[in-house]
Amino acid sequence: MSEFKDWFNSVPFFTRYWLACTIGLSLIGRFGILNYYYLVLDYYPFIHKFQIWRPITALFFYPITPGTGFHFLINCYFLYNYSQRLEMGMFAGKPADYLYMLLFNWLCCVVIGLLMSLPILMDPMVMSVLYVWCQLNKDVIVTFWFGTRFKAMYLPWVLMAFNLVISGGGVMELIGIFVGHLSFFLLFKYPQEFGGPALLTPPAFLKQIFPDTRYVGGFGSAPQSRAPTGPRAGGTVFGGHNWGRGHTLGGN
């Protein structure tokens, strides 16, 4: 327990509690402590019955069944790995900025989920974080199944295509890619390459709650300052499972 506590406390703040809430709420639904229906996103009770918690629980809850358990574990690994990299890398020392990006991505997923009747938001939300990391680390070489190697910038599309071929899925990945691209564009592309205002700057009250700290370095860099200095180490990508649509997740 001491080693687990040390590991848990070593995980960056937002990644730590995102992962903990995901595991905790999913297990609560799995063991029937709460009826899972009240944890998913549903337009009618959310709007007409004022069940305002649904967009939040739909992010953290994932239905764990014998057929989806492996996919859930890969999703959790995926969340831990890439959210941690972003929080300790590009957003190191800027907790309010990372939280604001997560809130923006979550809000986009909620809107799309309501429009498309998507009850679970974990898949597109996690994919959106992966997409941002891949865009900040385009030249990192990742290794997919069967030893296939390619740059990280192609990873989201490979995952989508793989799920499309294997299980007829890919919709959730595509939504995550769209949300991640929108977030990346507003954070980096628009202000730096088009000279526009920084539209995803966190408000002052978030900066007061989560003030900037000393930068400690990490993975990734903003587009205009990313210059290759030599070969970069890659990661390993793992295949996935499917909950009605399929998913391929993972990285190193």
Backbone torsions as a table, in degrees:
resi	resn	phi	psi	omega
1	MET	NA	-35.0	178.8
2	SER	-64.5	-41.5	179.0
3	GLU	-66.7	-39.6	177.9
4	PHE	-63.8	-41.4	179.3
5	LYS	-63.5	-41.5	178.4
6	ASP	-62.8	-43.5	178.4
7	TRP	-63.7	-45.9	-177.9
8	PHE	-60.5	-42.8	-179.8
9	ASN	-71.2	-19.1	179.5
10	SER	-81.8	-16.1	178.9
11	VAL	-73.6	137.3	179.0
12	PRO	-54.5	150.9	-167.6
13	PHE	-51.9	-57.4	-173.6
14	PHE	-71.1	-38.5	175.5
15	THR	-62.8	-40.5	-179.4
16	ARG	-58.5	-50.4	-174.8
17	TYR	-81.9	-25.2	171.7
18	TRP	-63.6	-47.0	179.5
19	LEU	-65.8	-43.5	-179.1
20	ALA	-63.5	-43.4	179.3
21	CYS	-66.3	-36.6	178.9
22	THR	-64.0	-48.6	180.0
23	ILE	-66.0	-45.5	-177.3
24	GLY	-62.6	-49.2	-177.5
25	LEU	-69.7	-34.7	178.2
26	SER	-66.2	-39.2	177.3
27	LEU	-69.5	-35.4	176.1
28	ILE	-60.6	-43.6	176.9
29	GLY	-69.7	-36.2	-178.0
30	ARG	-63.8	-40.1	-176.7
31	PHE	-93.5	8.6	173.3
32	GLY	72.9	18.1	177.3
33	ILE	-65.5	-37.7	171.7
34	LEU	-125.8	144.5	175.8
35	ASN	-66.0	122.9	-174.6
36	TYR	-60.8	-22.7	-179.5
37	TYR	-60.6	-32.4	-178.6
38	TYR	-80.4	-1.1	-178.9
39	LEU	-104.9	-10.3	-175.9
40	VAL	-97.3	165.2	179.9
41	LEU	-85.1	121.2	-179.6
42	ASP	-139.1	125.0	-171.9
43	TYR	-60.2	-48.8	-171.9
44	TYR	-63.2	-54.4	179.3
45	PRO	-66.8	-29.6	179.1
46	PHE	-67.2	-44.8	-176.9
47	ILE	-85.8	-47.6	-170.3
48	HIS	-90.6	-23.8	179.1
49	LYS	-109.7	5.1	174.9
50	PHE	57.9	39.3	175.8
51	GLN	-88.5	76.0	-167.6
52	ILE	-73.9	-8.9	179.4
53	TRP	-78.1	-14.2	-172.4
54	ARG	-59.6	-43.3	178.0
55	PRO	-59.9	-29.5	179.8
56	ILE	-78.2	-48.8	-178.9
57	THR	-67.0	-29.8	178.0
58	ALA	-66.6	-24.3	176.0
59	LEU	-74.9	-42.6	-173.7
60	PHE	-88.8	-28.6	-175.1
61	PHE	-84.4	137.8	171.7
62	TYR	-138.2	129.9	-176.6
63	PRO	-71.3	111.5	179.8
64	ILE	-91.5	116.6	176.6
65	THR	-132.0	169.7	176.9
66	PRO	-55.2	-27.3	-179.3
67	GLY	-90.6	-10.5	-176.6
68	THR	-120.7	-0.3	-176.0
69	GLY	-60.4	-43.3	-179.0
70	PHE	-66.0	-41.1	177.8
71	HIS	-61.4	-39.3	178.2
72	PHE	-62.9	-43.6	179.5
73	LEU	-63.9	-40.8	177.7
74	ILE	-64.9	-39.7	177.0
75	ASN	-60.0	-43.8	179.7
76	CYS	-64.3	-42.2	176.8
77	TYR	-62.4	-42.5	179.5
78	PHE	-61.8	-46.0	177.2
79	LEU	-58.5	-50.6	-177.9
80	TYR	-60.9	-45.9	-172.9
81	ASN	-67.6	-52.2	-172.0
82	TYR	-85.9	-32.0	174.0
83	SER	-65.4	-40.9	177.3
84	GLN	-61.7	-42.2	-179.5
85	ARG	-62.4	-41.5	178.3
86	LEU	-68.4	-44.7	-176.3
87	GLU	-66.0	-34.0	179.9
88	MET	-93.5	-7.1	-177.3
89	GLY	-106.7	-97.7	-176.1
90	MET	-60.4	-32.3	-176.9
91	PHE	-103.6	16.1	178.6
92	ALA	-60.6	130.7	-179.7
93	GLY	79.4	1.5	-178.9
94	LYS	-131.0	66.3	-176.0
95	PRO	-62.2	-37.1	-179.5
96	ALA	-64.5	-36.6	178.9
97	ASP	-66.2	-40.6	179.4
98	TYR	-68.5	-42.7	178.0
99	LEU	-60.7	-40.6	-178.6
100	TYR	-65.9	-37.1	175.8
101	MET	-64.9	-43.3	178.1
102	LEU	-62.0	-41.0	178.9
103	LEU	-64.2	-40.1	178.4
104	PHE	-64.5	-46.4	179.1
105	ASN	-61.7	-42.8	179.5
106	TRP	-62.4	-44.1	179.9
107	LEU	-61.9	-41.5	177.1
108	CYS	-62.2	-42.5	178.7
109	CYS	-63.9	-38.2	179.0
110	VAL	-64.3	-46.5	-179.8
111	VAL	-61.1	-48.1	179.3
112	ILE	-64.6	-39.3	179.0
113	GLY	-61.8	-40.4	177.6
114	LEU	-67.9	-39.7	-179.4
115	LEU	-70.3	-33.6	-175.6
116	MET	-105.5	6.1	179.3
117	SER	57.5	50.2	177.5
118	LEU	-97.1	117.9	-175.8
119	PRO	-79.3	-24.1	-174.7
120	ILE	-121.0	134.5	-175.2
121	LEU	-112.6	1.2	-175.6
122	MET	-61.9	-46.1	-175.6
123	ASP	-60.3	-55.1	-178.8
124	PRO	-66.7	-32.2	179.8
125	MET	-65.6	-45.7	179.8
126	VAL	-67.4	-40.0	178.2
127	MET	-62.6	-34.4	179.5
128	SER	-64.6	-36.8	177.3
129	VAL	-68.4	-42.4	175.6
130	LEU	-57.2	-44.5	-176.8
131	TYR	-60.8	-43.9	179.5
132	VAL	-61.4	-44.1	179.0
133	TRP	-62.3	-42.1	-178.8
134	CYS	-63.9	-36.7	178.6
135	GLN	-70.3	-30.2	177.6
136	LEU	-81.4	-13.6	-178.3
137	ASN	-132.9	51.0	-172.0
138	LYS	-58.6	-35.1	-171.9
139	ASP	-91.8	-0.7	175.9
140	VAL	-67.7	131.6	179.7
141	ILE	-87.8	124.5	177.1
142	VAL	-111.9	154.2	-179.4
143	THR	-113.7	121.6	-179.5
144	PHE	-94.8	-174.8	178.7
145	TRP	-55.8	149.8	176.7
146	PHE	63.9	22.1	175.1
147	GLY	80.3	7.9	178.1
148	THR	-66.0	131.2	-177.7
149	ARG	-121.2	137.9	178.4
150	PHE	-160.8	170.3	-179.5
151	LYS	-73.4	152.0	-176.8
152	ALA	-61.2	-27.2	-179.0
153	MET	-61.2	-22.3	179.9
154	TYR	-94.1	-8.6	-173.7
155	LEU	-57.8	-48.6	-179.9
156	PRO	-57.3	-38.4	-178.5
157	TRP	-73.2	-34.5	176.1
158	VAL	-64.8	-42.5	178.6
159	LEU	-61.9	-43.1	179.3
160	MET	-64.1	-45.9	-179.5
161	ALA	-64.5	-39.0	-179.6
162	PHE	-62.3	-45.6	179.0
163	ASN	-67.5	-34.1	178.3
164	LEU	-63.5	-41.9	-178.2
165	VAL	-75.0	-43.8	-173.5
166	ILE	-74.1	-45.0	-170.8
167	SER	-131.0	5.9	-179.1
168	GLY	74.5	13.8	178.8
169	GLY	-87.0	-145.5	178.3
170	GLY	106.1	-16.4	-177.9
171	VAL	-66.9	-45.6	-179.1
172	MET	-65.1	-37.5	176.4
173	GLU	-64.2	-41.2	-179.8
174	LEU	-64.3	-40.1	177.0
175	ILE	-63.4	-43.7	178.4
176	GLY	-62.3	-39.7	177.3
177	ILE	-63.2	-43.3	179.4
178	PHE	-61.4	-47.1	-179.3
179	VAL	-65.2	-43.8	178.9
180	GLY	-63.2	-39.5	179.0
181	HIS	-65.8	-40.6	178.4
182	LEU	-63.2	-43.3	178.3
183	SER	-63.6	-46.4	-179.9
184	PHE	-63.1	-40.5	180.0
185	PHE	-62.4	-46.4	-177.8
186	LEU	-71.2	-30.5	-179.7
187	LEU	-77.7	-40.8	-170.2
188	PHE	-123.0	-54.9	-172.7
189	LYS	-62.1	-51.2	-174.4
190	TYR	-63.6	-49.9	-179.7
191	PRO	-73.3	-29.4	-172.7
192	GLN	-94.4	-35.4	-176.8
193	GLU	-102.3	-24.4	-179.1
194	PHE	-110.9	-2.1	176.6
195	GLY	71.4	19.2	-179.6
196	GLY	-83.7	172.6	178.2
197	PRO	-71.0	157.2	177.3
198	ALA	-78.4	99.6	-172.3
199	LEU	-81.1	-16.0	-179.8
200	LEU	-110.8	32.0	174.1
201	THR	-75.5	126.8	-177.5
202	PRO	-64.6	146.4	178.2
203	PRO	-66.6	164.6	-174.4
204	ALA	-61.6	-36.3	-176.6
205	PHE	-67.0	-31.4	175.9
206	LEU	-69.2	-37.5	177.2
207	LYS	-65.3	-31.0	177.7
208	GLN	-73.5	-38.7	179.3
209	ILE	-72.5	-41.7	-179.9
210	PHE	-123.5	77.4	-176.8
211	PRO	-67.0	153.8	176.6
212	ASP	-62.3	145.9	176.7
213	THR	-122.0	178.7	-178.8
214	ARG	-63.5	134.0	178.8
215	TYR	-67.8	133.3	-176.9
216	VAL	-115.5	1.7	177.6
217	GLY	81.6	169.8	178.9
218	GLY	160.5	-151.3	-175.3
219	PHE	-86.4	145.9	169.4
220	GLY	82.6	160.5	176.9
221	SER	-155.6	162.3	178.5
222	ALA	-65.0	151.1	-173.3
223	PRO	-53.8	-41.7	-172.8
224	GLN	-74.2	-16.6	-178.2
225	SER	-108.7	5.4	-178.0
226	ARG	-87.0	104.4	178.1
227	ALA	-123.5	124.3	-178.2
228	PRO	-64.5	133.3	179.5
229	THR	-113.4	7.5	-179.6
230	GLY	148.7	-177.4	179.5
231	PRO	-60.6	140.2	-179.7
232	ARG	-116.7	145.3	-178.2
233	ALA	-70.6	145.7	-179.7
234	GLY	-104.1	-170.9	-178.9
235	GLY	-129.7	-178.1	179.4
236	THR	-120.6	134.9	-178.4
237	VAL	-110.0	137.0	-177.2
238	PHE	-107.7	150.4	175.5
239	GLY	-75.9	167.8	-173.4
240	GLY	-132.5	-163.8	-175.3
241	HIS	-126.2	-159.3	-170.5
242	ASN	-151.1	134.3	168.6
243	TRP	-118.2	76.7	179.6
244	GLY	81.2	-9.1	-177.9
245	ARG	-145.3	-20.8	177.8
246	GLY	89.2	154.6	177.9
247	HIS	-164.5	143.9	176.0
248	THR	-127.8	120.0	-169.2
249	LEU	-135.3	165.6	170.1
250	GLY	126.9	168.2	177.7
251	GLY	177.4	171.8	178.9
252	ASN	-143.0	NA	NA
